[in-house]
């Protein structure tokens, strides 16, 4: 099926060119001020006043490094670091971001960014996705070949203790060859060029050298900090679409479902730090306010919240039995019937049954309870059943699970 242009699909009059133009991200980098052993931090801006033939002493420059004969100070050079596995660079390329190319024509994207023909089969899939990787977004905007910005390290260039795999003559990837110079002065970096976009990725992924804000500075290790970062368009088109979809879904829930269904959904939602949105029974107005804030407030993890909300909300109508299972397990976690530790889920009362006590993932636990629910027969009073045991235990804790 042929894709529509943004202008035709949204009805807002947005042209393809406007939709493809990326929001400008501006990052302001400030050097970390520290005392220099050569007292360079005491140097001042001196201004000659021709009317008095005198030099006026200005403010201190807080310089940390020497200045060369050309007037440019010494610089620090940063490169992407290898991760703990030594198979990839820490570059944030695998991060999932809202897809700014969704529902556009692949041909329009190829034409606008002058992409190589290798992109067409990939774009045919990308335009249908809600999220893409940061690597894909940057590659498309830079007009380079697919996988040009791979964070994988070629075997010949992997560092190891024995350095047996290091080959200085092996071909280097773009990330491997990328170097950023950090000057002893205020610097402004934008994503308006491919190099600028990669430099922003580098600075954000070198927390050992670049503090993410003034409050996170360690003068012993950091050479600079991010003083300000903002998008020229605070909410990009793709992000705005996700927010509007979530708001529309919430309105439908409020109109077509019961307050209890809304409470169930709210009790299943968690923040990025695994804290639950709502614990226990609360007034309906409080539930609605918390859910509104969860999806509408412009916070760092807003899109993550929206993704969780949409997943649970759609499950209510598409697969009510699985919705109920997820609800029960979240209630068990909320009431400490179960707990998550070190990547595992423990069902505390089941220590006597190893096959039910420790779970390597929530998906496996959900699959088990779902199967047990399907097999459960309330007329068989003596049957051993995990779903039945979970219901009984939750009711003993006065969990507000009602009749599922």
LINKASUL-V591527 format. One record per pair of residues at least 12 apart in sequence whose C-alpha atoms are under 10 Angstrom apart, sorted by the first residue. I is the first residue (numbers start at 0). J is the second residue. D is the distance in Angstrom with one decimal. If there is no record, write none. Layout:
# LINKASUL-V591527
i j d
I J D
I J D
This chain:
# LINKASUL-V591527
i j d
1 102 9.4
1 103 9.3
1 104 7.5
1 105 9.6
2 101 9.3
2 102 5.7
2 103 5.9
2 104 5.2
2 105 8.2
2 106 9.9
2 123 9.6
2 126 8.3
2 127 9.2
3 15 9.9
3 101 9.9
3 102 6.3
3 103 6.0
3 104 6.5
4 18 9.1
4 101 9.9
4 102 7.1
4 103 5.3
4 104 6.5
4 107 8.6
5 17 9.0
5 18 6.8
5 19 9.5
5 100 9.5
5 101 9.2
5 102 7.4
5 103 6.5
5 104 9.1
6 18 8.7
6 103 9.8
8 102 8.2
8 103 9.2
9 240 10.0
15 100 10.0
15 103 7.9
15 104 9.1
15 107 7.5
15 108 8.7
15 111 9.0
16 107 8.7
16 108 9.2
16 111 7.5
17 236 9.9
18 99 7.7
18 100 8.1
18 103 8.9
18 235 9.5
18 236 7.4
18 237 9.2
19 99 7.4
19 100 7.2
19 103 9.1
19 107 9.0
19 108 7.5
19 111 7.7
19 112 8.8
19 140 8.8
19 236 9.7
20 99 9.4
20 111 9.3
20 112 9.9
20 140 8.9
20 191 10.0
21 99 8.3
21 136 9.9
21 140 8.1
21 190 8.7
21 191 8.3
21 230 9.9
21 231 9.7
21 232 9.1
21 235 8.2
21 236 9.4
22 190 8.7
22 191 9.0
22 229 9.9
22 230 6.3
22 231 6.0
22 232 5.6
22 233 8.1
22 234 8.5
22 235 6.4
22 236 8.8
23 189 6.8
23 190 6.2
23 191 6.5
23 196 9.9
23 229 8.4
23 230 5.6
23 231 5.1
23 232 7.1
23 233 9.4
23 235 9.7
24 188 8.3
24 189 5.5
24 190 5.6
24 191 7.9
24 195 9.6
24 196 8.6
24 199 8.9
24 228 7.2
24 229 5.8
24 230 4.5
24 231 6.3
24 232 8.5
24 233 9.3
25 187 6.9
25 188 5.9
25 189 4.5
25 190 7.0
25 191 9.0
25 195 9.6
25 196 9.8
25 199 8.9
25 227 7.9
25 228 5.6
25 229 5.7
25 230 6.4
25 231 7.6
26 186 8.3
26 187 5.8
26 188 5.2
26 189 6.1
26 190 8.8
26 195 9.8
26 198 10.0
26 199 7.3
26 202 9.5
26 225 6.9
26 226 7.7
26 227 5.9
26 228 4.5
26 229 6.9
26 230 9.0
27 185 7.1
27 186 5.9
27 187 4.6
27 188 6.4
27 189 8.7
27 224 8.5
27 225 5.9
27 226 5.4
27 227 5.2
27 228 6.3
27 229 9.2
28 181 8.8
28 182 9.4
28 183 9.9
28 184 8.2
28 185 5.7
28 186 5.1
28 187 6.2
28 188 7.7
28 202 9.2
28 209 8.8
28 210 9.6
28 211 9.8
28 212 9.6
28 223 6.5
28 224 5.8
28 225 4.8
28 226 5.7
28 227 7.5
28 228 9.0
29 181 9.6
29 182 9.1
29 183 8.1
29 184 6.4
29 185 4.7
29 186 6.6
29 187 8.9
29 209 9.6
29 210 9.8
29 212 9.7
29 213 9.1
29 222 8.8
29 223 5.4
29 224 5.5
29 225 6.4
29 226 6.1
29 227 9.1
30 61 9.1
30 62 8.7
30 63 8.5
30 181 8.5
30 182 7.7
30 183 5.7
30 184 5.9
30 185 6.6
30 186 8.7
30 209 9.2
30 221 8.7
30 222 6.0
30 223 4.1
30 224 6.4
30 225 9.0
30 226 9.4
31 61 9.1
31 62 9.5
31 63 8.5
31 183 8.6
31 184 9.4
31 209 9.2
31 210 9.0
31 213 8.7
31 216 7.6
31 217 8.7
31 218 6.8
31 219 9.8
31 220 9.7
31 221 6.8
31 222 5.4
31 223 4.7
31 224 6.5
31 225 9.9
32 60 9.6
32 61 6.1
32 62 7.6
32 63 7.2
32 183 9.5
32 216 9.9
32 218 7.8
32 221 9.9
32 222 8.6
32 223 8.4
33 61 7.5
33 62 8.4
33 63 6.8
33 218 6.8
33 219 9.1
33 222 9.5
34 61 7.9
34 62 8.7
34 63 7.2
34 218 9.8
35 61 8.7
35 62 7.8
35 63 5.6
35 64 7.9
35 65 9.9
36 63 9.0
37 63 8.8
37 64 9.1
37 65 9.1
38 61 9.1
38 62 8.6
38 63 8.4
38 64 9.9
39 59 9.3
39 60 8.3
39 61 6.9
39 62 5.3
39 63 6.0
39 64 7.1
39 65 7.5
39 66 9.7
40 59 7.0
40 60 6.3
40 61 3.8
40 62 4.6
40 63 5.9
40 64 8.7
41 58 9.1
41 59 5.7
41 60 7.0
41 61 6.2
41 62 7.6
41 63 9.6
42 56 9.9
42 57 9.4
42 58 8.4
42 59 5.5
42 60 5.8
42 61 6.9
42 62 7.1
42 63 9.9
43 55 9.9
43 56 6.7
43 57 5.7
43 58 5.3
43 59 4.1
43 60 5.3
43 61 8.1
43 62 9.1
44 56 6.4
44 57 4.7
44 58 5.7
44 59 6.4
44 60 6.5
45 57 5.3
45 58 8.2
45 59 9.4
60 184 9.0
61 183 9.2
61 184 9.2
62 183 6.7
62 184 7.9
63 183 6.8
63 184 9.5
63 222 9.5
64 182 9.1
64 183 6.7
65 183 9.2
66 183 9.4
71 182 8.4
71 183 9.0
71 184 10.0
72 182 6.8
72 183 6.5
72 184 8.7
73 180 9.5
73 181 8.9
73 182 6.9
73 183 7.3
74 179 9.6
74 180 6.0
74 181 5.5
74 182 4.9
74 183 6.8
74 184 9.9
75 178 10.0
75 179 8.1
75 180 5.6
75 181 5.0
75 182 6.7
75 183 8.5
75 208 9.9
75 222 8.1
76 178 6.4
76 179 5.5
76 180 4.6
76 181 6.2
76 182 9.0
77 177 8.5
77 178 5.7
77 179 5.2
77 180 6.5
77 181 7.5
77 198 9.5
77 201 7.9
77 202 8.4
77 205 8.3
77 208 8.5
77 209 9.8
78 90 10.0
78 174 8.2
78 175 7.6
78 176 8.0
78 177 6.2
78 178 5.0
78 179 6.6
78 180 9.2
78 198 9.5
78 201 7.2
78 202 9.2
78 204 9.9
78 205 8.6
79 150 9.3
79 174 6.8
79 175 6.9
79 176 8.9
79 177 7.4
79 178 7.9
79 179 9.4
79 198 9.8
79 200 9.1
79 201 6.1
79 202 8.9
79 204 7.6
79 205 7.4
80 174 9.7
80 175 8.9
80 201 9.0
80 204 8.4
80 205 7.6
81 150 9.1
81 151 9.4
81 152 8.2
81 157 8.7
81 158 8.6
81 175 9.5
85 151 9.1
85 152 7.7
85 154 9.9
85 156 9.9
85 157 6.5
85 158 6.9
85 159 7.8
86 150 8.5
86 151 6.0
86 152 5.3
86 153 7.9
86 154 8.1
86 156 9.6
86 157 6.9
86 158 9.1
87 149 8.7
87 150 5.3
87 151 4.4
87 152 5.2
87 153 8.9
87 157 9.0
87 175 10.0
88 149 8.8
88 150 5.1
88 151 6.5
88 152 6.9
88 174 7.8
88 175 8.1
88 204 9.5
89 150 7.4
89 151 9.6
89 174 9.8
89 200 9.3
89 201 8.3
89 203 9.7
89 204 6.2
89 205 8.1
90 133 9.5
90 134 9.1
90 148 9.7
90 149 9.4
90 150 6.8
90 174 8.2
90 197 8.8
90 199 9.8
90 200 6.1
90 201 6.2
90 202 9.1
90 203 8.1
90 204 5.7
90 205 8.7
91 132 9.1
91 133 7.1
91 134 8.0
91 150 8.6
91 200 6.8
91 201 8.6
91 203 8.3
91 204 6.9
92 132 6.5
92 133 4.9
92 134 4.6
92 135 8.1
92 136 9.3
92 137 8.8
92 148 8.0
92 149 7.6
92 150 6.7
92 200 8.3
93 131 8.9
93 132 5.4
93 133 6.1
93 134 6.6
93 135 9.0
93 149 9.4
93 150 8.5
94 130 9.6
94 131 8.2
94 132 5.5
94 133 5.5
94 134 8.0
95 129 9.6
95 130 5.9
95 131 5.4
95 132 4.5
95 133 6.2
95 134 9.1
95 135 9.7
95 136 9.8
95 303 9.9
96 129 8.6
96 130 5.4
96 131 5.6
96 132 6.0
96 133 6.2
96 134 9.7
96 135 9.7
96 136 8.4
96 237 9.1
96 238 8.8
96 302 8.7
96 303 9.8
97 128 8.9
97 129 6.1
97 130 4.6
97 131 6.5
97 132 8.7
97 133 9.2
97 136 9.6
97 235 9.0
97 236 9.2
97 237 5.7
97 238 6.0
97 239 9.5
97 240 9.1
97 241 7.9
97 302 8.2
98 125 8.0
98 126 7.9
98 127 9.1
98 128 6.8
98 129 5.4
98 130 4.6
98 131 5.5
98 132 8.5
98 133 9.5
98 135 9.6
98 136 8.0
98 236 9.3
98 237 6.0
98 238 8.3
98 240 10.0
98 241 9.8
99 125 9.9
99 126 8.8
99 128 9.8
99 129 8.6
99 130 8.5
99 131 8.8
99 136 8.1
99 235 8.1
99 236 6.9
99 237 5.0
99 238 8.2
99 240 9.7
100 122 8.8
100 125 7.4
100 126 5.7
100 127 8.7
100 128 8.7
100 129 9.0
100 130 9.5
100 131 9.3
100 136 8.8
100 139 9.7
100 236 9.8
100 237 8.1
101 122 9.7
101 124 9.6
101 125 7.0
101 126 4.3
101 127 5.8
101 128 6.3
101 129 6.6
101 130 8.5
101 131 9.6
101 237 7.9
102 123 9.9
102 125 8.9
102 126 5.1
102 127 6.2
102 128 8.5
102 129 9.5
103 122 9.5
103 123 9.7
103 125 9.5
103 126 6.1
103 127 8.8
104 122 8.7
104 123 8.4
104 126 7.5
105 118 8.7
105 119 6.5
105 120 8.9
105 121 9.1
105 122 5.6
105 123 6.3
105 124 9.3
105 125 8.8
105 126 7.2
106 118 9.9
106 119 7.7
106 122 8.9
106 123 9.5
108 122 8.4
108 126 9.7
108 139 8.3
108 140 9.3
108 142 9.9
109 122 8.7
109 139 8.5
109 142 8.4
110 142 9.9
111 139 9.8
111 140 9.2
111 142 9.1
112 138 9.8
112 139 6.9
112 140 6.3
112 141 7.2
112 142 5.3
112 143 8.9
113 139 9.0
113 140 9.4
113 141 9.1
113 142 5.8
113 143 8.7
114 138 9.2
114 139 7.1
114 140 8.9
114 141 8.6
114 142 4.9
114 143 6.5
114 144 7.2
114 145 9.3
115 139 9.7
115 142 7.4
115 143 7.1
115 144 6.1
115 145 8.5
116 144 8.6
116 145 9.9
117 144 7.0
117 145 7.1
118 139 8.6
118 142 9.8
118 143 9.3
118 144 7.2
118 145 6.5
121 135 9.8
121 145 8.4
122 135 9.9
122 139 9.6
129 237 8.6
129 238 9.9
129 240 9.8
129 241 8.5
130 237 9.3
133 148 9.8
133 200 9.6
134 146 7.8
134 147 8.8
134 148 6.3
134 149 7.2
134 150 8.6
135 147 9.4
135 148 8.3
135 149 9.4
137 190 9.6
137 193 7.6
137 196 7.4
137 197 8.1
138 193 8.6
140 190 9.9
140 191 9.6
140 192 9.0
140 193 7.6
140 196 9.5
141 191 9.8
141 192 7.7
141 193 5.3
141 194 8.9
141 196 8.9
141 197 9.9
142 193 8.8
143 193 9.6
146 172 9.8
146 173 9.9
147 172 7.4
147 173 6.7
147 174 8.8
148 172 7.4
148 173 6.0
148 174 6.3
148 175 9.4
148 197 9.3
149 172 7.4
149 173 7.8
149 174 7.3
149 175 9.5
150 172 8.3
150 173 8.9
150 174 6.7
150 175 8.3
151 172 8.5
151 174 9.0
151 175 9.2
152 171 8.6
152 172 7.8
152 174 9.1
152 175 7.7
153 165 9.6
153 166 9.8
153 169 8.1
153 170 8.1
153 171 7.6
153 172 7.9
153 175 9.4
154 166 8.8
154 169 8.9
155 167 8.1
155 168 8.6
155 169 5.9
155 170 8.4
155 171 9.3
156 168 8.8
156 169 6.6
156 170 8.4
156 171 7.8
156 172 9.8
156 175 9.0
173 197 9.7
174 197 8.4
174 201 9.1
177 194 8.9
177 197 8.3
177 198 8.5
177 201 8.9
178 194 9.9
178 197 9.7
178 198 8.3
178 201 8.9
179 194 9.3
179 195 9.7
179 197 9.3
179 198 6.5
179 199 9.8
179 201 8.0
179 202 8.7
180 198 9.5
181 202 9.8
181 209 9.9
181 222 8.3
181 223 8.1
182 222 9.4
182 223 9.1
183 222 8.6
183 223 8.5
184 223 9.2
185 223 9.2
185 224 10.0
185 226 9.2
186 223 10.0
186 225 9.8
186 226 9.9
187 225 9.9
187 226 9.9
187 227 9.5
187 228 9.7
188 228 9.6
189 228 9.6
189 229 9.9
189 230 9.6
190 230 10.0
202 223 9.6
202 224 9.2
202 225 8.6
203 225 8.8
205 221 9.7
206 220 9.6
206 221 8.1
206 224 9.3
207 220 6.8
207 221 6.5
207 222 9.1
208 220 6.1
208 221 4.4
208 222 5.7
208 223 7.0
208 224 8.4
209 221 5.5
209 222 6.3
209 223 5.2
209 224 5.2
209 225 7.2
210 222 8.1
210 223 6.4
210 224 4.4
210 225 6.4
210 226 9.2
211 223 9.0
211 224 5.8
211 225 5.3
211 226 8.0
211 227 9.4
211 228 9.8
212 224 5.6
212 225 5.1
212 226 5.9
212 227 7.9
212 228 9.7
213 225 7.2
213 226 6.6
213 227 9.6
214 226 10.0
233 297 9.4
234 297 8.8
238 301 9.5
238 302 7.5
239 302 9.9
241 294 9.6
241 301 10.0
241 302 7.6
241 305 7.4
241 306 8.5
241 309 9.6
242 294 7.0
242 295 6.9
242 296 9.7
242 297 9.8
242 301 8.7
242 302 7.9
242 305 7.1
242 306 9.8
243 294 9.6
243 295 9.0
244 305 9.1
244 309 8.6
245 291 9.6
245 294 6.9
245 295 8.6
245 302 10.0
245 304 9.9
245 305 6.4
245 306 8.6
245 308 7.6
245 309 6.5
245 312 9.4
246 290 9.8
246 291 8.0
246 294 7.5
246 295 7.7
246 305 9.3
246 309 9.9
248 308 9.2
248 309 7.6
248 312 7.6
248 313 8.5
249 261 8.9
249 287 9.1
249 290 8.3
249 291 8.1
249 294 9.3
249 308 9.0
249 309 8.9
249 312 8.2
251 312 9.9
252 264 10.0
252 312 7.9
252 313 9.7
252 315 9.5
252 316 9.9
253 287 8.6
256 315 9.6
256 316 9.8
258 282 9.5
258 283 6.4
258 284 9.4
258 286 8.6
258 287 9.0
259 280 9.6
259 283 8.3
259 286 9.8
259 401 9.8
260 312 9.4
260 315 8.2
261 283 8.4
261 286 7.3
261 287 7.7
261 290 8.8
261 312 8.9
261 315 9.9
262 277 8.2
262 278 9.7
262 279 9.3
262 280 7.8
262 281 8.2
262 282 9.1
262 283 7.5
262 285 9.6
262 286 6.2
262 287 8.4
262 290 9.3
263 277 9.3
263 280 9.6
263 286 9.7
263 311 9.7
263 312 9.9
263 315 9.7
263 322 9.3
263 323 9.0
263 325 10.0
263 326 6.8
263 327 9.7
263 329 9.8
263 330 9.5
263 399 9.7
263 400 8.9
264 276 9.6
264 277 9.4
264 286 9.5
264 290 9.0
264 308 7.8
264 311 6.6
264 312 6.8
264 314 9.8
264 315 8.4
264 322 9.0
264 325 9.9
264 326 7.9
265 277 6.0
265 278 8.8
265 286 6.8
265 287 8.6
265 289 7.9
265 290 6.5
265 293 9.3
265 308 8.4
265 311 9.3
265 312 9.6
265 326 10.0
266 278 6.1
266 279 7.7
266 280 8.9
266 286 9.0
266 290 10.0
266 326 7.8
266 329 7.6
266 330 7.7
266 333 8.7
267 307 9.2
267 308 8.9
267 311 7.8
267 322 9.7
267 325 7.6
267 326 6.1
267 327 9.1
267 328 9.0
267 329 5.8
267 330 7.8
267 332 10.0
267 333 9.3
268 290 9.1
268 293 9.0
268 304 8.0
268 305 9.9
268 307 6.8
268 308 6.8
268 311 8.1
268 326 9.8
268 329 8.8
269 293 9.4
269 303 9.9
269 304 7.7
269 307 8.0
269 308 9.2
269 329 9.7
270 293 8.6
270 300 8.0
270 301 9.4
270 303 8.4
270 304 6.8
270 307 9.2
271 299 9.6
271 300 6.9
271 301 9.6
271 303 7.6
271 304 7.9
273 339 9.8
274 333 9.3
275 329 9.1
275 332 9.7
275 333 7.7
276 289 7.3
276 290 8.1
276 293 8.0
277 289 8.0
277 290 9.3
277 333 9.3
278 329 10.0
278 330 8.5
278 333 6.7
278 334 8.7
279 330 8.8
279 333 8.5
279 334 9.1
279 397 10.0
279 398 7.9
279 399 7.4
280 398 9.2
280 399 7.2
290 304 9.9
290 308 8.8
293 305 7.7
293 308 8.6
294 306 9.2
294 307 9.6
294 308 7.7
294 309 9.7
311 325 8.9
311 326 9.6
319 403 9.7
320 369 7.7
320 372 8.7
320 373 9.1
320 403 8.7
321 365 8.1
321 366 8.9
321 368 9.3
321 369 6.7
321 372 9.8
322 369 9.9
323 369 9.0
323 372 10.0
323 400 9.4
323 403 6.9
324 364 9.6
324 365 6.5
324 366 8.8
324 367 9.7
324 368 6.7
324 369 6.2
324 370 10.0
324 372 8.4
324 386 8.8
324 403 9.4
325 361 9.2
325 362 9.5
325 364 9.6
325 365 6.7
325 366 9.8
325 368 9.2
325 369 9.1
326 400 8.5
327 365 9.5
327 368 9.3
327 386 9.4
327 389 7.9
327 390 7.9
327 393 8.2
327 398 9.3
327 399 10.0
327 400 7.4
327 403 9.5
328 346 10.0
328 361 8.7
328 364 8.4
328 365 7.5
328 368 8.7
328 389 8.5
328 390 10.0
328 393 9.7
329 361 10.0
330 393 7.8
330 398 7.2
330 399 8.6
330 400 8.1
331 346 8.6
331 389 8.1
331 390 9.5
331 392 8.8
331 393 6.8
331 396 9.4
331 398 8.5
332 344 9.0
332 345 9.4
332 346 9.1
333 398 9.5
334 393 8.2
334 396 7.6
334 397 9.5
334 398 7.8
335 347 8.3
335 396 9.7
336 348 7.4
336 349 10.0
336 389 8.8
336 392 7.8
336 393 7.5
336 396 8.6
337 349 9.8
337 356 9.2
337 357 9.8
338 357 10.0
339 357 9.8
339 358 9.4
339 359 9.9
339 360 9.4
339 361 9.2
341 359 9.6
342 358 9.0
342 359 6.8
342 360 7.3
342 361 9.5
343 357 6.7
343 358 5.6
343 359 4.8
343 360 6.2
343 361 8.2
344 356 8.2
344 357 5.9
344 358 5.0
344 359 6.6
344 360 6.7
344 361 7.0
344 363 9.9
344 364 8.2
345 357 4.8
345 358 6.4
345 359 9.1
345 364 9.9
346 358 8.3
346 364 9.8
346 389 9.4
348 388 9.8
348 389 9.7
348 392 8.7
349 385 9.8
349 388 9.7
355 367 9.0
355 385 8.1
367 385 7.9
367 386 8.5
368 384 9.0
368 385 6.3
368 386 5.4
368 387 9.2
368 389 8.6
369 385 9.4
369 386 7.6
370 384 9.8
370 385 9.1
370 386 8.4
371 383 9.5
371 384 6.1
371 385 5.8
371 386 5.3
371 387 8.0
371 388 10.0
372 384 8.1
372 385 7.8
372 386 5.2
372 387 7.5
373 386 8.8
374 386 8.9
375 387 7.1
390 402 9.9
390 403 9.7
